Amino acid sequence: VRVGEVVGVEGSGHLMIDIGAKCTADCSPYELAVFKGSKLFTGEQSSKLEVGDQMEVTVFSEEDPNGQRKVSLRALHFSRSWDRMIQISDEGCCCFAEITGINRGGALVEVENLKGFLPGGHCLKPLSQDIIGQKITVKCLEANRETGKLIVSERLAAASQEKIEIGQLVEGVVNSIRPFGAFVNVGYAYGLLHISQISATRIDNMEEVFTVGEKLKMLVKNIELHEETGKTRISLSTRVLEPNPGDMLTNRESVMEQAEEMRLRFLKHREEKRRQHEEAEARLVEDTAEGLDEEMEVSVEV
């Protein structure tokens, strides 16, 4: 990186820059163009630069036969954008992105002046032309300077800001139905409502229970972090919210209306069981200790 001084502006838009070498360096209009929407210089604005202005540039060529080198403002800011993006990725921070296009697999975005990709499964809104131009908050899934690969997630950014806990009542929309249960979108993550956790009544055909797009209230039964992949598995339950066994199949509206009441009842019952278990363990330890004391007294007497 060199700090150069503009010593000449040609009619073609090329800048002659003194970088302390034996010959002035050349910066073309293309190498002056930074990024769309940036407040920095663009190729069309090179005429606004005046002799005597100073600017940082990167030297990217050897001297030509005339001793002149080529420099770039574009390459410098491109490198610094990657520096910022990799730091953001390493620190697990959120950042802003602008949606610039849509394709079959997701959305094209601009993040820190870099082109990136937002997979459809990591976008919180349906993929359509309507979201182009919107600014969203994302977290980085992959940032590779060498390959230029930048993949981000809006869903992970939302999850990091909106913590989910075991025992929490969440609302979600059925996203897909499988023979073993339903995957439900709870706004910033997907959870599994297993067939065994839907109702106390046996279910033989999931297709007869739910429809895609149906809204549900569910209790977060368990959260499991997979260490190898870093993915979080959320287990959901409506079975524990049933006022009466089988209500999810025969009186679902009642289950949804009384969801919070049943959640509190379930948590109270679970806490009582936990307390009873701890008391039983404490009694066992106490009885064992008394038994050992009695054996020691007998051995002493003998």
Disulfide bonds with the S-S distance in Angstrom:
none
